[in-house]
Amino acid sequence: MGFIEESRQLIQDFVAPEIRAIEVRIDAVEKKINELETRMDKRFDKVDAKMDRNQNQLLDTLRRMDTQNQILERLARLESKMQNVA
């Protein structure tokens, strides 16, 4: 056997199986990363939904406060007019 054939055989016997083993490990890592991404996406979806609910509640509260302020201003104007009439 010549040097080139011995080198090829050495690569096939030792390097190729190691490369295959590394590929299998990389595939396993990629699968785990995909699972983690899916879990994180679900968690972020829950957080987004909760933030949307909180934002809507806050906006509703602000609208009610604005309405109350408008009513108080109208009441103050009416009371002022009543004092001027009396």
Secondary structure by P-SEA (a helix, b strand, c coil): ccaaaaaaaaaaacaaaaaaaaaaaaaaaaaaaaaaaaaaaaaaaaaaaaaaaaaaaaaaaaaaaaaaaaaaaaaaaaaaaaaaac
